[in-house]
């Protein structure tokens, strides 16, 4: 039976919403082109919704970024899905004593249903298992929804800023010190 999470629906009543039933951590070598394409579709849909675009960018334009990050040594693709199919993904890789979360996107139909939490938990377990002392990521300054999710999960700002490529939008670096670990530097 699929786990359920109680949420209020638009009419003020209560609706039972499925949370992800599975989260898989796949090594780059263990990913299929179908899984990478699915991640690209989720990313395109999520960014379109986040940015209030009339239509998503072509998902094929997201493939190169995902493939580039999956080509890093030790990279993983984390996939969440419910009974209807994939609901979100994350891409992370070891970076010295840290691990970096490069992408995390959730299918808009699954926003608010626990998918980001499931993905972040899986990435944290993976990073701990590989011996990382902390996780780091870059998040767009104007992505309030993402900032809220990361803050709820204990991520804190490092004070570092940069302009995202190719958009030029400002982004901030966040960090999460892993349980039982102590970060050694700020960058």
C-alpha positions in Angstrom: 0.0 0.0 0.0 1.2 3.5 -0.9 2.0 5.8 2.0 -0.3 8.8 2.2 0.2 12.3 3.5 -2.8 14.4 4.6 -3.0 17.9 3.0 -5.7 20.4 2.7 -7.2 20.7 -0.7 -8.2 23.9 -2.6 -11.8 23.6 -1.3 -10.7 23.6 2.4 -11.4 19.9 2.8 -8.8 17.3 3.3 -7.2 15.3 0.5 -4.9 12.2 0.8 -1.9 12.7 -1.4 0.6 10.0 -2.2 4.2 10.5 -1.2 7.0 8.9 -3.2 6.9 5.1 -2.8 10.5 4.6 -3.9 13.7 6.6 -4.1 16.6 5.0 -5.9 20.2 6.1 -5.9 21.8 5.1 -9.2 25.5 5.3 -10.1 26.2 7.1 -13.3 27.1 3.8 -14.9 23.8 2.4 -13.7 21.6 5.1 -15.3 19.8 4.6 -18.6 19.2 7.2 -21.2 15.5 6.9 -20.4 16.1 7.9 -16.8 18.3 10.8 -17.9 15.6 11.9 -20.3 12.9 11.6 -17.6 15.0 13.8 -15.3 15.4 16.4 -18.1 11.6 16.5 -18.6 11.0 17.0 -14.9 13.6 19.7 -14.8 12.1 21.5 -17.8 8.6 21.3 -16.3 9.7 22.4 -12.8 11.7 25.4 -14.0 8.8 26.5 -16.3 6.4 26.4 -13.3 8.9 28.1 -11.0 9.5 30.9 -13.5 5.8 31.2 -14.5 6.6 30.4 -18.2 3.7 29.8 -20.6 5.4 26.6 -21.8 8.5 24.7 -20.6 11.8 24.9 -22.5 12.5 21.9 -24.6 13.6 19.2 -22.2 16.3 18.1 -24.7 18.1 21.3 -23.8 18.5 20.0 -20.2 20.2 16.8 -21.2 23.7 18.2 -21.6 23.8 19.6 -18.0 22.6 16.4 -16.5 25.0 14.3 -18.5 27.9 16.6 -17.7 27.3 16.3 -13.9 26.8 12.5 -14.2 30.2 12.2 -15.9 31.9 13.4 -12.7 33.7 10.7 -10.8 31.3 9.0 -8.3 28.2 10.9 -9.5 24.8 9.6 -8.7 21.2 10.1 -10.1 18.6 9.9 -7.3 15.1 9.2 -8.6 11.8 9.5 -6.7 8.6 8.0 -8.0 5.1 7.2 -7.0 2.6 4.8 -8.5 2.1 7.2 -11.5 5.8 7.3 -12.3 8.8 9.5 -11.6 8.1 12.6 -9.5 11.6 14.1 -9.0 15.3 13.7 -9.3 18.6 14.9 -7.9 22.2 14.7 -9.2 25.1 14.8 -6.8 28.8 14.0 -6.9 31.7 13.8 -4.4 33.9 16.9 -4.4 36.9 16.2 -2.2 35.7 16.0 1.4 32.3 17.3 0.4 29.5 16.2 -1.9 27.8 18.7 -4.1 24.1 18.6 -5.0 23.9 20.0 -8.6 20.3 19.5 -9.4 17.1 18.8 -7.5 13.8 19.1 -9.3 10.3 17.9 -8.5 7.5 17.4 -11.0 5.0 20.3 -10.4 2.1 17.8 -9.8 4.1 16.5 -6.8 5.0 19.8 -5.2 4.2 19.8 -1.5 3.9 16.0 -1.4 7.2 15.1 0.3 9.2 14.4 -2.8 11.9 17.0 -2.2 12.2 15.7 1.4 12.6 12.1 0.2 15.2 13.2 -2.4 17.2 15.3 0.1 17.2 12.5 2.7 18.5 10.0 0.1 21.2 12.4 -1.0 22.2 13.0 2.6 22.4 9.3 3.3 24.5 8.7 0.2 26.9 11.6 1.1 27.3 10.3 4.6 28.0 6.8 3.3 30.8 8.1 1.0 32.4 9.9 4.0 31.6 13.5 3.0 31.7 16.0 5.8 29.1 18.3 4.2 26.8 18.8 1.3 26.9 22.1 -0.7 24.7 23.5 -3.5 23.9 26.7 -5.4 20.4 28.0 -5.4 18.9 30.9 -7.3 18.4 33.9 -5.1 14.8 34.4 -6.3 13.8 30.7 -5.9 11.9 31.3 -2.7 10.3 27.8 -2.7 13.7 26.1 -2.9 15.2 28.3 -0.2 12.3 27.4 2.1 12.8 23.7 1.5 16.5 23.8 2.1 16.1 25.9 5.2 13.6 23.4 6.7 16.2 20.7 6.1 19.0 22.5 7.9 20.9 24.0 5.0 22.6 27.3 5.8 24.1 30.1 3.6 27.8 30.2 3.2 27.8 33.9 2.1 29.1 33.0 -1.4 27.3 34.4 -4.4 27.7 34.1 -8.2 25.7 34.6 -11.3 24.3 31.5 -12.8 25.1 30.5 -16.4 23.6 31.2 -18.8 20.8 33.2 -17.2 22.9 35.6 -15.2 20.6 35.3 -12.3 22.1 35.7 -8.8 22.6 32.5 -6.8 23.7 31.7 -3.3 25.7 28.8 -2.0 24.2 26.7 0.8 25.7 24.0 3.0 24.5 21.2 5.2 26.9 19.7 7.7 26.3 16.0 7.8 25.4 14.2 11.0 28.4 13.3 13.1 30.7 15.4 10.9 32.3 18.8 11.2 32.9 20.9 8.2 36.6 22.0 7.8 36.3 25.1 5.7 33.8 27.7 4.3 34.2 27.3 0.5 
